Structure formats: C-alpha cells, structure tokens
Amino acid sequence: MPGYELIGKEERNAAMKIFDEGGVLFHRSFENIRKHFYVREFNNKCQKYFNSSHCSAVSSGTAAIKCALKAAGVKSGDEVVTQAFNFVACVEAIVDVGAKPIICNVNENLHLDIDDLKDKVTSKTKAVLVVHMLGQGGDIYAIKEFCEKNSLILIEDACEAIGGKVGPNYYGSIGDIGIFSLDFAKMITCGEGGITLTNNDIYGTYIKQYIDHGHENNPDLERGHDNRVMPGFNFRMTELQASIASVQLDKLEYLVDENRKRYMILKNIIEPISHVRQEYYSHSGSYDTFIFKADDKSIKAEVIKKLFELGFGTKILPDAMEWHCAAYWGHALDDHEVEHSNKTLKLLESSVAIPIFVNNTIEEYTSLAKAIQSIIKS
Ligand SMILES: Cc1ncc(COP(=O)(O)O)c(C=O)c1O
C-alpha cells in the first residue's frame, strides 16, 4: 500500500537537511546559500530509475496529466479517448485543455477494452489516455501498437501503479508520455506531487518550460533575465516535496516486494473459489490492491463487513466509485459518454478491492483470506 505507511525518520532527516543547508525551498537560484538542488536531483534520479530520458517533477498528478496533454498539442476541437474506470482528474484535464473526453469501457479484468477503444477513435481523436488502475496495467503494448498505426499520441497514467512493469519496463515509460501522482494515497508520496516521464525530446523540453511560466531555465542567465519561450503556468514542485519524494523512491522496490507477498496470499486462497482480477502476460504490478468478483450481493456485504471488522476496509471498490467511474460524471461528460460507462459501472459494482498494507503482517493477510474463503464457501 502507499508510501505513507513507511514515512519516518529518513523523510524527516531529508526535510531537516534542507533547513540546515539554508532553507531554500525554490528549485533554482540562491546558489550562495544552498548546497543542493533537490528537484533537479529528483528528476535525474527518476530518469535513471524509470529509464526515461526526461522526467519533470510537478505539483500534482492532475497537473502532470495537463502537462502531458499540452505537450501532445491537444486543444479545442480534439478528442481524447480515456476509460470509464478512471479517476476524475483525467477527464478534468482533458476538459481543461478544451478537448472532448471520449469514454471507452474496461473489460472483465478492469483494464481498458481495446475493442471498445477501436470503436471510439474518430478523425478528431488526438490522443489516448490509458489509466493503470489499482496496481495493474492495461495491455499497454497492444494499445501502443494501435496508437502508432493510427498516429495517436499515447499518454499513460500510472498514478495508481507506480513501480509496476511489463518485463523490465516500468508503467509510465512505455507510452509517449507517462505520469505519476505522489499524493498521500499513492505507492510513494510527498503529500502532493506528480512526475511526467517521456523519451521524446520535444515533449520533455516543452513540459520543463510549461511548468515554469515558459522559462527556459538557462543556467547562464539570472532568473530575472531568463528567456521565456512560450506562455506557461506554475506547476512546479518545491525542494521540500522533492527531498521527501526522493527518499520515498528509495523505498519503492521494497514496497512492491512486500505488497506482492501479501497479494499472493490472498490470490492463492481466493482464486480457486472466485474470479480474481488477472494481470496481462509478463506484467508485474505494484500489488497495492487485490480485486475479486463478488456477484452475490449478500456475500459481498458479508465480505465488506469482515474487511471493516478486521480493520482493513476497502479501497475505492465500493467506497469511492463516484470518483472513479465515468457513469457518475454527468458534470463533465456528454450524456452519451455517461450512458456508455454503465457497462463498466456494472463490473465495478460486482467487485471488491482489498487494500494491501505493508504494516499489516503476512499472518494477518492469511487470516483475512481464510475468513473471506469461509464466507464465500458458506
Ligand atoms: C489514476 C489517477 N490519475 C490521476 C490522479 C491525480 O493525482 P493527484 O491527486 O496527485 O492530482 C489520481 C489521484 O488519485 C489517480 O488515481
């Protein structure tokens, strides 16, 4: 589960170090009173970790989506296809750049349905925004191939699956532009924050400038005399956020490994008796959520009761569906898109998502799995 469970002395020390070194919280300038450039160092560290040529730390995951859409040149009159099982930020960002969000459904395993995607693409489609929900990735290479054939820009929202991979390649590094969120509920966190990743020099440079009022950030010029190459915005991350995020990144591999152990306990016990959400071949997710089907309403209610009794609760399904299913987003979508999303709503309504917490022991997950097993079998 999220990095907040492991927030401790390493994060505190990292933050205190900034104050001991002069307390500069801005990403550049003040060279005479600072020893580090934490945002810059965090960007470099992410580039190496995720094997991506350009990473830009930004103020939130939502800001990161907007940056990706802007870099992709999405504008008024364009359509962007995204999925019905999602977070509302994706639709908001598409609307914010003046484009129209088009919704495709997810399949039985709650991944973007490629057949539906194919039906949704029109001559106005500029980009596809696939979202790797709750720790597992969509069929990203198949989607990439489709996008390449149809000259569409592929944006990968990996906010909910940081650390997940296909083979050796991290989610977020496979599409044209990827994004992460570092908000309080994510695999790694600094309270609020985001990252954009891309191997495309034009997109990478654009994002670096866009997030900082169009500043070129020429190291040879004073900030006040720096060139502005285009109108941008302020989506900058602070030094404080970057110092904490950097420590959290050091914990990511451990978090994924520990998540996986707990996830596998649930999988081994529940899979023989219920449909468990399946990963695509050669994917390995971030494993911070375990999802299975509970078609029978009374079984579902009993399982949820047990999850709360044992102190786990549920994660998004069913407790935050209104934020995560496009069938509820009449305030931002055309009626047709809302209506179309009902297929996804039905799939989500019959699913239960169990959060994986690394601070809960393997034994606790074993007892939980057995308790669910006996409810399903009863
Ligand atoms: C899939 C997805 N995309 C985008 C976001 C937005 O991230 P942030 O909260 O950092 O703005 C979230 C956050 O919950 C998310 O889950």
The ligand as a Gaussian input file, in Angstrom:
#p B3LYP/6-31G(d) Opt

LIG

0 1
 C       -5.484000       7.400000     -11.810000
 C       -5.220000       8.752000     -11.236000
 N       -4.875000       9.759000     -12.062000
 C       -4.634000      10.990000     -11.588000
 C       -4.713000      11.281000     -10.247000
 C       -4.476000      12.688000      -9.784000
 O       -3.366000      12.784000      -8.955000
 P       -3.241000      13.972000      -7.864000
 O       -4.120000      13.630000      -6.714000
 O       -1.798000      13.935000      -7.492000
 O       -3.617000      15.222000      -8.532000
 C       -5.058000      10.270000      -9.355000
 C       -5.178000      10.562000      -7.908000
 O       -5.934000       9.986000      -7.175000
 C       -5.337000       8.976000      -9.854000
 O       -5.685000       7.977000      -9.053000

